[in-house]
Amino acid sequence: MPGGTSVGAVHLAVSDLERSLAYYQGVLGMAVIDRSTGTARLSAPGDLEPLIVLSETPGARPVPRRGRLGLYHFAILLPDRRALGQFVRHVTERGLRPGMSDHLVSEALYLTDPDGLGIEVYADRPRDRWRSAGGQLVMAIDPLDLEDLARAAGGKLWTGMPAGTRMGHVHLHVGDLVEAERFYHDALGFDKIAWSYPGALFLSAGGYHHHLGTNVWATGATAPEAGEAHLREWTLVLPDARDVTAAATSLDHAGYSLVRDARGVVTHDPWGTQLALRSSTR
């Protein structure tokens, strides 16, 4: 997987589009690029490339507490720590109590949308502060220093997702880490970044801490059922069309099915999670 690979839009099936829009705009501070019957595309204000595509399935059931195979969370990457400090203040003033962790390579907040779909909002630490040990990047789940993060906000209020916000990574529940490695590392071509964290495997391109997390923490989970909110598709954006072709060829040779279309390639991991491979060049 070439350096310059990034995560693109995530497509979500939700039960009530208006309710979801109220959350994604009011809590997360996202803007609607456009919408049609039952569908809306959202991004940071002023950005025309979507980060999230919401599709309504009226009456859809929320994600079960035990989780389903597929989405654990998608992760929105803010451009700097100041923005994350502003976001912390914003969500706590709204009475929300997000999960929080210092991962050493990043600082993160965790929320769920009205359908129980997992969301991370985070900011990276500078790469020169990341550490490796035994060939793996060192990550942790330490307590977040809220006071220091609040100081980083500089007294400014959250006014919505700032320019430069993008989709940083996706984290999936999978059925087996060996099979996840076979698909995402051996066939697709991601580098393994960290693999000794209990029940998880983290992968990326270009030395990033992870574009993809996989875990087996949802014991006994099955694929989403018809009529449940779920991740419909996530996207990897590769530098050019030749990279998409190379990834497709590798998947094909490994025995995984795929469909080529005008925009690139669509495939599914061994648990049915849909992945689109697109080129950043038009």
C-alpha positions in Angstrom: 0.0 0.0 0.0 1.7 3.2 -1.1 2.6 6.2 1.1 0.0 8.9 0.5 -2.9 6.4 1.0 -5.6 7.9 3.1 -9.1 7.0 4.4 -12.0 8.6 2.5 -15.7 8.7 3.2 -17.6 6.3 5.4 -21.1 5.4 4.3 -23.6 4.8 7.2 -27.1 3.3 7.3 -29.1 5.2 9.9 -32.7 4.9 11.1 -33.8 8.6 11.0 -31.9 11.0 8.7 -33.2 14.2 10.4 -32.2 12.9 13.9 -28.7 11.9 12.6 -28.2 15.3 10.9 -29.1 17.1 14.1 -26.4 15.0 15.8 -23.7 15.3 13.2 -24.2 19.0 12.7 -25.0 20.0 16.3 -22.6 17.8 18.2 -19.8 17.1 15.7 -20.1 20.5 13.9 -20.2 19.0 10.4 -21.8 20.7 7.4 -24.1 19.3 4.8 -22.6 19.4 1.3 -25.8 18.2 -0.4 -28.8 16.0 0.3 -31.5 14.1 -1.6 -34.4 11.9 -0.5 -33.0 9.7 2.3 -29.4 10.6 1.8 -27.0 13.4 2.9 -23.3 14.0 2.5 -21.4 15.8 5.2 -17.9 17.2 5.7 -16.1 20.0 7.4 -17.5 23.4 6.6 -16.2 24.7 3.2 -15.0 21.2 2.1 -16.7 19.7 -0.9 -15.3 16.2 -0.4 -17.6 14.2 1.9 -16.3 12.5 5.1 -19.6 10.9 5.9 -22.5 9.8 3.8 -25.8 9.1 5.7 -28.4 6.9 4.1 -31.8 6.5 5.8 -33.3 3.1 6.5 -36.6 4.0 8.2 -37.1 2.1 11.4 -33.7 0.6 11.4 -32.7 -0.9 14.7 -29.7 0.5 16.6 -26.5 -1.4 16.9 -26.8 -4.1 19.6 -24.7 -3.5 22.8 -22.5 -6.5 22.2 -21.7 -5.1 18.7 -21.7 -6.5 15.3 -18.9 -7.5 12.9 -18.0 -4.5 10.9 -17.8 -1.0 12.4 -16.2 -0.5 15.9 -15.7 3.2 15.1 -14.7 5.6 12.4 -12.2 8.3 13.5 -12.3 11.9 12.5 -8.9 13.5 12.6 -8.7 17.2 13.7 -5.8 19.3 12.3 -4.4 20.2 15.7 -4.6 19.8 19.5 -6.2 23.2 19.9 -9.2 22.1 18.0 -9.5 19.0 20.1 -9.4 21.1 23.2 -12.2 23.2 21.9 -14.2 20.1 21.0 -13.7 18.7 24.5 -15.2 21.8 26.0 -18.0 21.9 23.5 -19.2 18.3 24.1 -18.9 18.5 27.9 -20.9 21.8 28.0 -23.6 19.9 26.0 -23.8 17.4 28.9 -22.1 14.6 27.0 -19.6 12.3 28.7 -17.4 10.8 26.0 -14.8 8.2 26.5 -11.3 9.6 26.5 -7.8 8.1 26.0 -4.2 9.2 25.5 -2.8 6.8 22.9 0.7 8.3 23.0 0.6 8.8 19.3 -2.7 10.7 19.6 -5.3 12.0 22.0 -8.9 10.9 21.5 -12.6 11.2 22.5 -15.1 8.5 21.8 -18.8 9.0 21.2 -21.8 7.1 19.7 -24.3 8.5 17.3 -28.1 8.2 17.9 -28.0 4.7 16.3 -25.1 3.4 18.4 -22.5 3.8 15.7 -19.1 4.4 17.2 -17.2 7.7 16.6 -13.7 8.8 17.5 -12.6 12.4 17.3 -8.8 12.8 17.7 -5.7 14.8 17.2 -2.3 13.4 16.4 0.9 14.1 18.3 3.9 15.1 16.1 5.5 12.0 14.5 8.9 12.8 16.1 7.3 12.0 19.5 6.1 8.5 18.4 8.1 5.6 19.8 8.8 2.1 18.5 9.8 -1.0 20.4 10.5 -4.5 19.1 9.5 -3.4 15.6 6.1 -2.1 16.6 4.8 1.4 17.2 4.1 2.0 20.9 0.5 2.9 21.6 -1.5 2.9 24.9 -4.8 3.7 26.5 -3.6 6.1 29.2 -5.9 8.7 30.9 -6.3 11.9 29.0 -5.0 15.1 30.6 -8.1 17.2 30.3 -6.8 20.2 32.0 -3.8 20.4 29.7 -6.0 19.8 26.7 -8.4 22.6 27.8 -5.4 25.0 28.0 -4.5 24.0 24.4 -7.9 25.4 23.3 -6.6 28.9 24.1 -9.9 30.1 25.4 -11.5 29.9 22.0 -14.9 28.2 21.5 -15.8 25.4 19.1 -17.4 26.7 16.0 -17.5 23.4 14.0 -15.1 21.1 12.3 -12.1 23.3 11.3 -10.5 23.4 7.8 -8.1 20.5 7.4 -10.4 18.0 9.2 -10.3 14.5 7.5 -11.1 10.9 8.1 -8.1 9.5 10.0 -8.9 5.8 10.3 -11.5 3.1 10.6 -11.6 0.4 13.3 -13.5 -2.8 12.6 -14.7 -5.8 14.6 -13.5 -8.9 12.8 -14.0 -12.6 13.4 -10.3 -13.6 13.4 -7.1 -11.7 13.4 -5.2 -14.2 11.3 -7.8 -13.9 8.6 -7.8 -10.1 9.0 -4.0 -10.1 8.5 -4.4 -12.4 5.4 -6.9 -10.0 3.8 -5.7 -6.5 4.8 -1.9 -7.2 5.0 -1.1 -10.1 2.7 -3.6 -9.3 0.0 -4.4 -5.6 0.2 -0.9 -4.6 1.2 -1.2 -2.6 4.4 1.9 -2.7 6.7 1.5 -4.2 10.2 2.2 -1.4 12.7 1.2 -3.0 16.1 0.1 -6.5 16.8 0.8 -7.3 20.5 -2.1 -5.3 21.9 -4.6 -8.0 23.2 -7.1 -9.0 20.6 -6.2 -6.3 18.1 -4.1 -5.7 15.0 -3.3 -2.2 13.7 -2.3 -1.6 10.0 -1.3 1.4 7.9 0.5 2.8 4.9 3.4 5.2 4.8 4.3 4.8 8.5 1.1 6.3 9.9 0.1 4.9 13.3 -3.0 3.3 11.8 -5.4 3.7 8.9 -7.1 0.6 10.0 -7.6 -1.1 13.4 -9.1 -4.6 13.6 -10.1 -6.4 16.8 -11.9 -9.5 18.1 -13.3 -7.8 21.1 -17.0 -8.4 20.2 -17.1 -12.0 21.2 -19.6 -14.0 19.3 -20.6 -11.1 17.1 -22.3 -11.7 13.8 -22.7 -9.6 10.7 -25.3 -6.8 10.8 -28.8 -8.0 10.3 -31.2 -6.6 7.7 -32.8 -3.4 9.1 -29.9 -2.5 11.5 -27.8 0.6 11.5 -24.4 -0.3 10.2 -21.3 0.7 8.2 -22.4 0.3 4.5 -19.0 1.0 3.1 -15.7 2.7 3.9 -13.2 4.1 1.4 -9.4 4.0 0.9 -8.1 6.7 -1.4 -4.8 5.7 -3.2 -2.5 8.2 -4.9 -3.4 7.2 -8.5 -5.2 4.7 -10.7 -2.2 2.4 -11.0 -2.2 1.9 -7.3 -5.8 0.9 -7.4 -5.1 -1.5 -10.2 -2.2 -3.0 -8.3 -4.2 -3.5 -5.1 -7.1 -5.1 -7.1 -4.7 -7.4 -8.8 -3.2 -8.5 -5.5 -6.7 -9.1 -4.0 -7.7 -11.1 -7.1 -4.6 -13.3 -7.0 -5.3 -14.0 -3.3 -8.7 -15.3 -4.2 -10.9 -12.4 -3.0 -13.8 -11.2 -5.1 -14.0 -7.6 -6.3 -16.0 -5.5 -8.8 -14.4 -2.8 -10.9 -16.3 0.3 -11.8 -15.7 3.7 -13.3 -14.4 5.1 -9.9 -12.2 2.2 -8.9 -12.8 -1.1 -7.1 -15.2 -2.5 -4.6 -14.5 -5.5 -2.5 -15.6 -7.1 0.8 -13.5 -8.4 3.7 -14.1 -12.0 5.0 -16.9 -10.7 7.2 -18.8 -8.8 4.6 -17.6 -5.3 5.3 -17.6 -3.4 2.1 -14.4 -1.5 1.1 -14.1 0.9 -1.9 -10.6 1.6 -3.4 -10.5 4.9 -5.2 -7.8 7.1 -6.8 -7.2 10.6 -5.6 -6.6 11.6 -9.2 -9.7 12.2 -11.4 
